[in-house]
Amino acid sequence: MEREGFRSDGARRLQPGEQVTTATGNELVLSDRDQEMLDGRHGPAPQLAMSILVRMAAVYGASELMDISQAHIDSTIYLGDATLEFAERLASLGARVAVPTSLNVSGVDECGWKDWAVSPEWAAKASRQMLAYERMGAVPTWTCAPYQTHMRPAFGQQIAWGESNAIAFANSVIGARTERYPDLLDVCCAITGRVPAVGLHVQRHRAGQLLLRLSGIAPSLQRDDQFFAVLGHLVGKLAEDLIPVIGGIAVVPPEDHLKAFAAAAASSGRVALFHMVGVTPEAPTLEAAFHGGAPSQTIDITIADLRAARRELTTADGRELDMVILGSPHFSLAEFRALAPLVEGRRADPRLKFLVTSSRLMKEEADKAGVLAPIIAFGAQITLDTCILASPMLPPEIKTLMTNSAKYAYYAPSLLNTRVTFGSLADCVDSAIAGRVVRDDSLWQSS
Amino acid sequence: MAEQLIAGRVVVAGRADGDALVTSEPLSFWGGYDFHTGEIIDRHHPLAGVHAAGRVLAVPFSKGSSTTTAVLLEAVRAGTAPAAILTTGVDSFFALASIVADVMYGKSFPVIALEPADFGTLRTGERLSVGADGIIRRL
């Protein structure tokens, strides 16, 4: 069944005076240019993209569309024939992005896939999907951390971003403004340069709703490199569909800790915007985070809650280890810099794999900074453009993983049928050398 | 005794009959749904291991990955998607998947938003008929 007036064979012209009634009873009023795109006067690709946007505007209850000045396309992830057909249909219609647009991870490391279990058929189709998005004029960043490239948006900038971790980071840590855009819609926004004027694009919808207060959590634990990933995993579950405000942060977290938090909260939950009082730009104070209003609910987070959340991220029960995996979201230059001194002059047990997933750009920067060489000498491999969740890289004999990424820890058991131990970066390195899981839990037991 | 009729709000219109599969936990389809088989695979989810293809899936909202929509599109193409999705609020991810499935394959599925109290009366296994007007009948 279709809603009357929106045929699957393309957009129908709205008649003079006719308006779309949205789910909330608002009437959608299109600009002249929106209407021209819907009518096909800018070509078939903007017409198709606008027809999907107009139907989604009704779902969102928007009364108008608004401009964006940047996009990030998550639809690059190759899953199968449908994602490829969608990309190639748009590309064959001559689709071009209307705003500067970065690209998320793809389904294949074009240079490295032959070292892994990826089938030639998968590699070929995933490469075709990459090509389709490149043909649209997007920048081939191929990363899930576009905020750590030259495409990083600015505070207050209106953008349309896909990729759950990137959405949460852009909104919360940078203060750019994006709705939680799904695959297939992000590209429609990029092609038209337009989005429904709703949700997190609008100032009044960015107020915090739920207060989560750290209670008696020592600064020494907050400085631990696992802390923000664990906290994010917990916050994602507690926040449900609300905007969480986290109080009681007593440290100045490095950007990569906030990245880990955003990725964790957007995996265990649906967090697209969070505020951390005294840390994130829209939360200089508690009052500012709630726009002067009051939280609908307040929950205290204790050390017991954090310990339980950390335990949940570990699904393996023994010390066996087949692979250490780092880099979800993609490893940054700062993370390469942190890893290098830990592995310098040491050697991973050759019976296990040690893999870092990152972007072309970051690998180049790490190389230039002189921190890549010791990591390679340690026995690490680097996969670019994709990750183990988006590309079927792992051979079946890899059953047990260790990672410092809450996102890898959350998804790998379901997607890859593997068991995971979560630990710090130092734990990951020590385990790789020992050839079995070694973890220093002292901070988490005594705090 | 639960009401025989539930009036939902149409998010994406359509008709479908199927056995209800009900959960109070949100779900990410990426990392949560195998579109080759229609099985829910999220190990953290209470429905892990259950097949949802052809059923009326009642899930309060989507969580997690942006790629949920693409997994659902693949599922529609493969014939392994739920027959309909019932939610507690307007969920843009499920709506988009249905709209793009319509555009690409002429196959959409109804997405209906229910009042939380009505959603709470749904029970796994009961036979439901989703109408184009958003009215859900217990058969």
Interface residues (C-beta under 8 A of the other chain):
Chain A: M1 E2 R3 S8 A23 L48 S51 I52 R55 M56 V59 Y60 G61 D74 S75 I77 L79 G80 D81 A82 T83 E85 F86 R89 G162 E163 S164 I167 E179 R180 Y181 P182 D183 L184 L185 D186 G236 E240 D241 A266 S267 S268 G269 R270 E312 T315 L389 Y410 Y411 P413 S414 L415
Chain B: R9 V10 V11 V12 A13 G14 R15 P26 S28 G31 G32 F35 I41 D42 R43 H44 A48 F61 S62 K63 G64 S65 S66 T67 T68 T69 A70 V71 L73 E74 V76 R77 A78 G89 V90 S92 F93 A95 L96 A97 I99 V100 D102 V103 M104 G106 S108 P110 A113 A132
